[in-house]
Amino acid sequence: MLSALLVMQGASDDGPQYVPTEMTGTLLAPGIVHLTFETVIDGGHARRSSIWRKPDDESGWRMY
């Protein structure tokens, strides 16, 4: 998914941009969050969600 985002509509600096709104996170377990948000691209709305995990090391949050 991360590599696909680079070529999707809304990823370039000179075209339409993703506009995230209504971002909320729900803690599922220690170090695991369910993130939900809406994106708008050229007037089109999409509701999205992802699971994020924070490992014990110092690498930071990562989409799971």
N, C-alpha and C positions, 0 to 999 in steps of 0.2 A: 504494500500500500504506500509506503513512504516513497519508493522510487516512482510509482505511478503519479503521485501528487505533483512531481516536478514537471510533468507534461500535460496535466489536466488544465482545462479552462479555468482561469482565475489564479494561475501560478506565475504569470509573467508580469514584469513591472510596467509594461506598456499596454496592457489590456485590462479587462475587468478583473476586479480583485474579490477574493473571498472576504465576506464580512461576517465574522462569528458573533452570535448574540445568544442570550439566555443560557449562558454556560453554568452548569451546576455539577457538583461532584457528590457522590454518595460513597462513604467509606464502607467497603464490603468486609474487610478484615484488615489487621495491621499491615500497612504497606501496600494495600490494594484498593484502588478507587475506580468506580464506574463514572465516567464523564459523559454528560449529554449536552448537546448544544445544537443550534440551528445555524446554517450557513445561507447566505444570500449571494447569488451570482447573477448579475443582469436581471434582477427581479424574480429569479427562480429560487424558491425556498426548499431546503432539504433539512430534515431532522437527522442528526447523527449521534452516534455513541461509540465509546471505546473503553477498554479496560486498561488501566495503567498500574504498573507495579514498580515499587522502589526496593531494589535489592539491598541487602545489608551493607554492601560495599559503598564506595563514594561515587558510583557512576551516575547517580541521579535517577529521576523518573523515566520509565520507558513504556511505550505502548506494548501491551502483551498480546 
